[in-house]
Amino acid sequence: MHRGRSSRPALHAGAILGVVVGTQLLQSLWSIQSWVPHARPARSPPRPSRPLHALSKESKASRAIDREEAWLSFSNSVDIQGASASEAYEIYAHLPNHPEWSSLLSEVEVEDNSLSSTWSLQALGFSFSWTADITRQIPSKLIGWESTSGMKNAGVAKFQDLPRFSGGPACRVTVEMSLKTPSLLRRVFQSRRLNAMAESAIGKDLATFREVVLARKAASHACAVLERPTVNSTYKDHLGRCELLVWQDGRLEVELHGLGTSDNTRKLLEEMSMAIKEFGDSVHCTALIDMTRGVGCSPLAVPSIVSFCQKDGGRVFHTAILGPRPLMALAQMIARVAKQSGVAFFFDRQAQAMARQLKVAYDWYLEIRSNIADPISSVQFSVFLIPEADDLVFNRVAFMRAAASFGTGQGLGMICVVESDRACMCRDTIIGGSCPVFRSSPDQFDDGRASRASCVVLLRHGEREDYMAEKAGRGAEWIAAAARPWDPPLAANGRQQAEAAAARLRKVLESAGLPMPTQIFCSPLVRCVETADFVAKEFGVNSLYVENGLAESVYEAWMRQWAVPGANSKWGGPPGCAIPQERQGLDPRRLRGPEVPHAQLRPEASAGTAALLSTPAELKEAGWTRVDAKYESCVALHDRGYCWDKFEIQEEIIDRLLYVARLRAMEHPGETVVLVSHGGPTQYALRALSGQKPKGEGGMTALSVLRTFPSDIEHGMPWEVLLSNDASHAQAFAYGEETKI
């Protein structure tokens, strides 16, 4: 038997018990109510909205007990930046070693090779114990539990990967539980104050759990002994990047990112040749072609590497192409590789009937081999199974290990990961249209994917009051008189544009058969709040969520609009204080324009974003009644310290915009989410999410509509653009170009 201190699921029951069950009266009532140990069959954990006793059939005696007792439900969650769901799960799921985040649980005993455990709790001078069984467990996803004797409780802990932020993993841990209490105290336990205290207790434990996860991860990295490659070469230019790793056991790992160039490919082949000569027949090469950024590797690069490896003995060479729905460059590259290797395999990542699909795929592969006049005899068929839980786009190590596990056969097995409903777009390109394209049947593999599509609307704010003043030659006067010159409201025609944009959005969504907006997020600057308010009014949405991640770019050019002497609201600064053209290419983190003494700047420029961005509570107090004053932004922009002399750069802006868009789309599958932001940020987001150059000129209140799926978000796939930069409703600005709607 393992014995230890832990906070596992029962910890949270203990935390709640310590908050709401801490008096001698309760201990007495506990005995009166006869909460004696009794065996109950394992059941799935409840959701907070459905008590556990409602989910199962019980005897008359059990139902009689239920009438004398009340079920209370609590839940809370914590986001962990820097750890994946699987990492958090592994720590949470290990019972004996988790005392760090429990202030009440004294001991836990786990039966050997059993799902049963005994929990001991000490709170406010009292001791309680109970036994519990794990009733549901999905690795890296969730753990469900239910007590079998003693204090009656049940629930589930869920683990969900979030979109990557600042280059690292992130996850959300949610605990939902139900606790059965004596009916005599039902009214007391259901008080809002006690409920809030109980959920706060769960939140504090989860916050401590987050610290434990991050501390243990840091310690494991510090203690790990990492194998180092003998060769680690990177060839990088403005078009892309080639990387080569050579390991001591003869493994060669090749990565191609972006477009690639013939010069980089030549350098890569030279180093590969040296490695092959050194290791001889023991060499084993794997390659990862990353096309997830919306651009493909050069059509010349992959065939060159493939041919190079095949001509020297047909050595083991596994290739995987990870990418978006097939672009033309992708199709052309596959055509060239297929002509040389004899196989091009489209694999539907979304299929549920995995075994059946592999059988069909293998038959299809044999058909291709039989149709090729001079097939390469050494070509072998290999399949990389890409599990839903793993993000192989970002997990190079996992991919390389998977590739190495497919035996020692000779030749090339090539896999292209694309969506099944898009594979037909490549039919006419692959081998001149004569090569059949494997495509899974929607009837066989459709899992309700369309109903889970998330729609995200990018909307720029309307015309600004200060811009109208600047056009009239009164920009400097407006800036000098304004209390918050960086935060102008909408002009009169800007409000008309916002109202027209909301009406236009309704028509667009209706014509495309898309759901109406249910969630609206906006930048904390007033012009965006006001624009979002018009959208909320049009669709009957009662809450606006102010998100700092959608704020204006904290550029030097933006601050020179309003912070420098003589500022007149012109982007980049007034005459004599603007950024010179010849200095545009310098480091954007530092000043590129004329020096300005801090004493002559607006003090808010030196104070930074904390002084520039209004809080939800401040906006609500200012009269924006739809703003949710309790909402907490998912991007802590205040903590980054952007100010005069420390400006934000484009990569950081894109990073926060992608995080907001992906997170909100993932949280609201099957819904439409509106993000109201500024000109630069909306264009950055549109390009980064779609992987394409935005179409249309845009302008004030320009609308863009994108669609994605939860699995595409997890794997970094480009989003589908339904509408790009449409400002047709704003007559004073150029018309955007519609792509599909």
Protein Blocks (a to p, Z undefined) as FASTA:
>chain_A
ZZdddfblmlmmmmmmmmmmmcfklmmmmmmnopacddddddddddfklcfklmpccdfk
lmmmmmmpccdddddddddehiafklmmmmmmmmklmmklpckbmbdcddehiabdcddd
deehiacddddddfbdcehkbccdddfehjdddddddddddddeehiacddddddddddd
dfklmmmmmpmklmmmmmmmmmmmmmmmmmmmmmmmmmmmmmpccdddfbdcddddfkbc
cdddddfkopacdddehjbpaklmmmmmmmmmmmmmmnmmmpccdddddfknopacdfkl
mmmmmmmmmmnopaacddddddddddfklmmmmmmmmmmnopacdddfkbmblmlmmmmm
mmmmmmmmmmpmbacfkbccddddddfkbcfklmmmlmmmmmmmnojaecjdddddddfk
lmmmmmmmngghlaccddddfklmoghlmmmpccdddddddddfklmmmmnopmmmmmmm
pmblmlccddfklmmmmmmmmmmmmmmmmmnopacdfbdcddfbfklmmmmmmmmmmnop
abdcddfklmccddfklmmmmmpghiahighiaehiaccfklmmmcfkbcfbdcddfklp
cfklmnommlmpccfklmmmnopakbcfkbccfbdfklnopaehiacdfklmmmmmmmmm
mmmmmmmghiacdddddfklmmmmmmmmnopacehjbiahiacdddddfklmmnopacdd
fbghiaklmmkbccdddfkZZ
